[in-house]
Amino acid sequence: MAKKPLEDLTFEEAIKKLESTVEKLEKEELTLDETLQNFQEGMKLTQHCKNILSQAEEKVELLLEDGTKVEFSSEDDPF
């Protein structure tokens, strides 16, 4: 099965892959190079998820018909 490009991953797929990457970093004995590769992959996945959430936030704001703007707190940001 071909590896799906990062930009084609849905939010759910990216989160699942990020969780898997974090598990590897926490549980497996990796070489320094493997650790850095996994960390880099995790950072890319995190940014991808943030981008998707940002786009969703923009859509929600556009869909509000009464002009009320919803404030999304960065304190609620899991990343």
N, C-alpha and C positions, 0 to 999 in steps of 0.2 A: 504494500500500500504506500503510495507516494505521500510524502510529508506535505501537509497543507501550509501554504505561506502564512506568515504571521498576520498580515493584513487581511487575510480571508477568514480568520478565526472569529467565531461569534464570541460574545462576552462570556457565555457559559463555558465554551470550549477553552478559552484563554484562562479562565479562573481554574478550571480543572487541571490544565497543564501547569499553571503556576503552583497549585497545591502539590502536584507531583514533584516539581522541581525543588520546592522547599523541603519536602520529605527526603529527597535524595541528599540534600545538603545537611539535614539534621541527623540522618540515620546511617548513611553509608560512609565507609572510609574511602575517600576520594583523594587522588593526587592533587597537588596544588593546581595544576593545569585544568583538571576536571572540575575542581571547585570553582575556579575563575570562570570557566565556560558556563557552568550551571548558574552562577551568580549573574553573569551577563544576560543569559537567557531569561532569568527571573526579572531582571530590570526591564528588559524589552517587553515582556508580557505585562508587567505592571503599567508601563507607559501606554501600551495598547488598550488595556482596560480603562485607564483614566481617560483616554481619548474617546472611547465608546461612551463612557458615562457623561463626559462633557457634551457630546453630541445629543445624547438623550435629554440632558438638562435644557439645551437650546430648543429642542423640539417641544418639550413640556411648556416652556415659556411662550413659544409661538402659539401653542394650542389653547392657552388660557384666553377665553373670549372676553372676560370682563376687564382685561387690562391689568389684573393683579399680577405682580411679579412674585414668584416664589423664590425665596432666598435659600440657597443651599449652603450650609455651613461647612467650612473646611474642617471643622472639628469632627464632623460625621464621616469624613473621608477615611476609608479603611486603609489607604495607601499612604 
